[in-house]
Amino acid sequence: MPEQEKSSGLNDLGRKLLGLFVKLDPAENTPVSTAPANASMPASAPSPGPSAPSPRPAAPVISPTAEGSVDTKFMEHFAALLEKANQPGPDYFEFRDMLRNLSNLNLNEDQQYQAAWASFKAMAGGANAPAVSVLTNTANQYLTALNNDHDGFVKTADSMLTERVGGLQNEQKQLLSDNESIARQIAELQQKINANNERLSKIKDEIDEQSVKIAQSKNNYEATLAVVTGQIKRDISKIETYLK
């Protein structure tokens, strides 16, 4: 399956196949965006010529879409895939290459296809050239290869989504649950703090009250003790005086 972390490592044929659908930067062999918005089917943008080219409906649209944008590494992956599926002998790709080479000429779309077909038949053997159905059949075979790759990629992407995003969603739920539990504990602790503060306020009043009571009781004790001990001491003194 194609991954954005990997490049396909194209050989000359792969780069040629890639060039059939996108214009390659000669310095880096990377796709560049050059295409009209009304393109009817993918094709490569031509090399600049001395004269202004006519409109090319077959040029590629390499631009961001609402859901994504063309990725160089995926384009390389598709080129490698098509290279692997390439049929022996002249077929759709050779025809596409001829269309690309005609794109600089001042020909309308119909003329481009007619001229490419004439060149293709000449290359394929003239009178023994294959029928037009060879082009559509081989093109459909490449579409089948791409569709199969797409099915596998979607399955892999969905599996990765379930594994990675699903795991993150489970972690998200657990963290939210933990936060709710912690919030409840904080609320309970705050209630306990409030209750403790209320009790502390009452304890202060009770301390003042008990301190006054205890101090008064102590004073009363001392005063009473002084009366009792004083009486006893007076009795002792009188006993010693009167009972000799």
KOLPA-261871 format. One record per residue (C-alpha): residue number from 1; z, x, y; residue in one letter. Coordinates in Angstrom, 2 decimals, decimal comma. Layout:
N
{NUM {Z X Y} "A"} ...
***
This chain:
244
{1 {0,00 0,00 0,00} "M"} {2 {-0,65 1,23 3,54} "P"} {3 {2,38 2,49 5,42} "E"} {4 {2,55 3,45 9,06} "Q"} {5 {4,43 6,61 8,09} "E"} {6 {1,48 8,03 6,13} "K"} {7 {-2,10 9,03 6,87} "S"} {8 {-4,81 8,69 4,27} "S"} {9 {-6,13 12,23 4,62} "G"} {10 {-9,81 11,24 4,86} "L"} {11 {-12,64 13,46 3,68} "N"} {12 {-16,08 13,50 5,30} "D"} {13 {-17,14 10,26 3,57} "L"} {14 {-13,93 8,53 4,59} "G"} {15 {-14,36 9,58 8,22} "R"} {16 {-17,96 8,36 8,09} "K"} {17 {-16,82 4,98 6,73} "L"} {18 {-14,18 4,78 9,45} "L"} {19 {-16,87 5,58 12,02} "G"} {20 {-18,88 2,56 10,88} "L"} {21 {-16,22 0,24 12,29} "F"} {22 {-14,63 2,14 15,16} "V"} {23 {-15,67 4,83 17,62} "K"} {24 {-13,86 8,06 16,78} "L"} {25 {-12,50 10,39 19,42} "D"} {26 {-14,47 13,60 18,74} "P"} {27 {-11,44 15,74 19,57} "A"} {28 {-8,94 14,01 17,29} "E"} {29 {-10,96 11,79 14,94} "N"} {30 {-8,89 8,84 16,08} "T"} {31 {-10,22 5,34 16,87} "P"} {32 {-10,74 4,43 20,52} "V"} {33 {-11,21 0,99 22,00} "S"} {34 {-14,75 0,23 23,15} "T"} {35 {-15,98 -3,28 22,43} "A"} {36 {-16,99 -6,58 24,07} "P"} {37 {-14,74 -9,56 23,46} "A"} {38 {-17,48 -11,66 21,83} "N"} {39 {-18,10 -9,34 18,87} "A"} {40 {-19,36 -11,32 15,90} "S"} {41 {-18,61 -8,75 13,18} "M"} {42 {-17,06 -5,24 13,00} "P"} {43 {-19,30 -2,29 13,82} "A"} {44 {-18,90 1,13 15,39} "S"} {45 {-19,38 1,76 19,07} "A"} {46 {-22,40 4,04 19,70} "P"} {47 {-22,36 7,49 21,20} "S"} {48 {-23,18 7,36 24,91} "P"} {49 {-26,92 7,64 25,61} "G"} {50 {-28,90 8,44 28,72} "P"} {51 {-29,75 4,81 29,38} "S"} {52 {-27,45 1,81 29,69} "A"} {53 {-27,25 0,09 26,26} "P"} {54 {-27,90 -3,60 25,84} "S"} {55 {-25,02 -5,91 24,87} "P"} {56 {-23,85 -5,16 21,32} "R"} {57 {-22,33 -8,23 19,65} "P"} {58 {-21,66 -6,19 16,50} "A"} {59 {-19,30 -3,71 18,21} "A"} {60 {-15,63 -3,71 17,13} "P"} {61 {-12,78 -5,23 19,04} "V"} {62 {-10,02 -2,62 19,06} "I"} {63 {-7,35 -4,20 21,19} "S"} {64 {-3,84 -5,63 20,83} "P"} {65 {-3,60 -9,19 19,56} "T"} {66 {-0,89 -11,81 20,02} "A"} {67 {0,80 -10,61 16,83} "E"} {68 {-0,12 -6,93 16,60} "G"} {69 {-2,60 -4,21 17,49} "S"} {70 {-5,02 -1,98 15,65} "V"} {71 {-3,18 0,96 14,11} "D"} {72 {-4,93 4,29 13,51} "T"} {73 {-3,11 4,96 10,24} "K"} {74 {-3,99 1,54 8,85} "F"} {75 {-7,61 2,07 9,86} "M"} {76 {-7,56 5,36 7,95} "E"} {77 {-6,00 3,58 4,97} "H"} {78 {-8,79 0,97 4,96} "F"} {79 {-11,45 3,66 5,25} "A"} {80 {-9,93 5,47 2,26} "A"} {81 {-9,79 2,17 0,35} "L"} {82 {-13,44 1,42 1,10} "L"} {83 {-14,37 4,98 0,22} "E"} {84 {-12,78 4,50 -3,21} "K"} {85 {-14,61 1,18 -3,66} "A"} {86 {-17,97 2,57 -2,46} "N"} {87 {-20,82 1,55 -4,75} "Q"} {88 {-23,40 4,11 -5,98} "P"} {89 {-26,76 4,01 -4,24} "G"} {90 {-27,74 2,28 -0,99} "P"} {91 {-25,67 -0,79 -0,21} "D"} {92 {-23,91 -2,54 2,64} "Y"} {93 {-22,41 0,66 4,08} "F"} {94 {-25,77 2,36 4,45} "E"} {95 {-27,05 -0,80 6,15} "F"} {96 {-24,03 -0,81 8,46} "R"} {97 {-24,69 2,85 9,30} "D"} {98 {-28,26 1,97 10,27} "M"} {99 {-27,02 -0,86 12,49} "L"} {100 {-24,66 1,55 14,19} "R"} {101 {-27,48 4,02 14,85} "N"} {102 {-29,59 1,24 16,41} "L"} {103 {-26,87 0,06 18,76} "S"} {104 {-28,03 2,36 21,59} "N"} {105 {-31,52 0,87 21,65} "L"} {106 {-32,46 -1,99 23,93} "N"} {107 {-32,71 -4,45 21,04} "L"} {108 {-31,14 -7,86 20,72} "N"} {109 {-28,98 -8,64 17,71} "E"} {110 {-31,82 -10,14 15,64} "D"} {111 {-34,05 -7,14 16,31} "Q"} {112 {-31,26 -4,75 15,37} "Q"} {113 {-30,75 -6,42 12,01} "Y"} {114 {-34,48 -6,62 11,30} "Q"} {115 {-34,96 -2,95 12,19} "A"} {116 {-31,94 -1,90 10,12} "A"} {117 {-33,26 -3,90 7,15} "W"} {118 {-36,68 -2,23 7,40} "A"} {119 {-35,03 1,22 7,50} "S"} {120 {-32,76 0,30 4,61} "F"} {121 {-35,68 -0,82 2,41} "K"} {122 {-37,56 2,39 3,20} "A"} {123 {-34,52 4,49 2,28} "M"} {124 {-33,90 2,45 -0,88} "A"} {125 {-37,40 2,91 -2,26} "G"} {126 {-39,84 0,77 -0,38} "G"} {127 {-41,39 -1,78 -2,75} "A"} {128 {-38,58 -1,27 -5,22} "N"} {129 {-35,92 -1,85 -2,57} "A"} {130 {-33,12 -4,25 -3,51} "P"} {131 {-33,01 -7,82 -2,22} "A"} {132 {-30,98 -8,90 0,80} "V"} {133 {-28,42 -10,27 -1,63} "S"} {134 {-27,48 -6,67 -2,47} "V"} {135 {-26,11 -6,32 1,07} "L"} {136 {-24,11 -9,52 0,98} "T"} {137 {-22,92 -8,94 -2,59} "N"} {138 {-21,71 -5,41 -1,93} "T"} {139 {-20,19 -6,45 1,41} "A"} {140 {-18,31 -9,21 -0,43} "N"} {141 {-17,13 -6,66 -3,00} "Q"} {142 {-15,64 -4,58 -0,20} "Y"} {143 {-14,08 -7,73 1,25} "L"} {144 {-12,56 -8,44 -2,16} "T"} {145 {-11,09 -4,92 -2,28} "A"} {146 {-9,65 -5,39 1,21} "L"} {147 {-8,30 -8,86 0,37} "N"} {148 {-6,62 -7,53 -2,78} "N"} {149 {-5,08 -4,74 -0,75} "D"} {150 {-3,94 -7,31 1,81} "H"} {151 {-2,28 -9,42 -0,89} "D"} {152 {-0,43 -6,37 -2,20} "G"} {153 {0,58 -5,29 1,29} "F"} {154 {1,90 -8,76 2,20} "V"} {155 {3,88 -8,88 -1,06} "K"} {156 {5,35 -5,44 -0,37} "T"} {157 {6,08 -6,32 3,27} "A"} {158 {7,79 -9,57 2,24} "D"} {159 {9,84 -7,69 -0,33} "S"} {160 {10,87 -5,11 2,27} "M"} {161 {11,68 -7,93 4,71} "L"} {162 {13,92 -9,58 2,12} "T"} {163 {15,59 -6,30 1,21} "E"} {164 {16,04 -4,76 4,63} "R"} {165 {16,28 -7,74 6,97} "V"} {166 {18,18 -9,76 4,37} "G"} {167 {20,74 -6,97 4,08} "G"} {168 {21,07 -6,78 7,85} "L"} {169 {21,46 -10,56 8,06} "Q"} {170 {24,24 -10,43 5,45} "N"} {171 {25,94 -7,68 7,43} "E"} {172 {25,50 -9,76 10,59} "Q"} {173 {27,15 -12,78 8,94} "K"} {174 {30,01 -10,61 7,65} "Q"} {175 {30,63 -9,09 11,09} "L"} {176 {30,58 -12,52 12,73} "L"} {177 {33,04 -13,77 10,11} "S"} {178 {35,25 -10,71 10,66} "D"} {179 {35,16 -11,28 14,42} "N"} {180 {36,16 -14,92 13,97} "E"} {181 {39,04 -13,87 11,72} "S"} {182 {40,14 -11,19 14,20} "I"} {183 {39,88 -13,70 17,06} "A"} {184 {42,15 -16,09 15,13} "R"} {185 {44,61 -13,26 14,50} "Q"} {186 {44,52 -12,31 18,19} "I"} {187 {45,20 -15,95 19,15} "A"} {188 {48,10 -16,09 16,69} "E"} {189 {49,48 -12,79 17,99} "L"} {190 {49,12 -14,04 21,57} "Q"} {191 {51,05 -17,17 20,65} "Q"} {192 {53,75 -14,99 19,11} "K"} {193 {53,83 -12,79 22,23} "I"} {194 {54,20 -15,89 24,40} "N"} {195 {56,98 -17,19 22,16} "A"} {196 {58,70 -13,81 22,26} "N"} {197 {58,43 -13,66 26,05} "N"} {198 {59,95 -17,14 26,31} "E"} {199 {62,79 -16,10 24,03} "R"} {200 {63,26 -12,84 25,98} "L"} {201 {63,67 -14,86 29,15} "S"} {202 {66,33 -17,02 27,50} "K"} {203 {68,05 -13,97 25,99} "I"} {204 {68,43 -12,46 29,46} "K"} {205 {70,25 -15,58 30,67} "D"} {206 {72,36 -15,60 27,52} "E"} {207 {73,20 -11,91 27,98} "I"} {208 {74,39 -12,60 31,52} "D"} {209 {76,36 -15,61 30,37} "E"} {210 {77,94 -13,82 27,41} "Q"} {211 {78,68 -10,74 29,51} "S"} {212 {80,60 -12,89 32,01} "V"} {213 {82,45 -14,72 29,24} "K"} {214 {83,34 -11,52 27,39} "I"} {215 {84,45 -9,81 30,60} "A"} {216 {86,61 -12,82 31,48} "Q"} {217 {88,03 -12,94 27,97} "S"} {218 {88,81 -9,24 28,16} "K"} {219 {90,57 -9,69 31,46} "N"} {220 {92,51 -12,65 30,09} "N"} {221 {93,42 -10,57 27,04} "Y"} {222 {94,67 -7,72 29,16} "E"} {223 {96,66 -10,05 31,39} "A"} {224 {98,22 -11,87 28,44} "T"} {225 {98,96 -8,61 26,69} "L"} {226 {100,64 -7,31 29,81} "A"} {227 {102,89 -10,38 29,93} "V"} {228 {103,84 -10,10 26,25} "V"} {229 {104,37 -6,35 26,22} "T"} {230 {106,25 -6,57 29,49} "G"} {231 {108,59 -9,17 28,04} "Q"} {232 {109,18 -7,08 24,94} "I"} {233 {109,86 -3,97 26,99} "K"} {234 {112,34 -5,87 29,14} "R"} {235 {114,09 -7,17 26,03} "D"} {236 {114,31 -3,63 24,61} "I"} {237 {115,80 -2,38 27,85} "S"} {238 {118,36 -5,18 27,97} "K"} {239 {119,27 -4,73 24,30} "I"} {240 {119,95 -1,08 24,91} "E"} {241 {122,01 -1,99 27,98} "T"} {242 {124,01 -4,95 26,73} "Y"} {243 {124,43 -4,22 23,06} "L"} {244 {125,96 -0,77 22,99} "K"} 
***
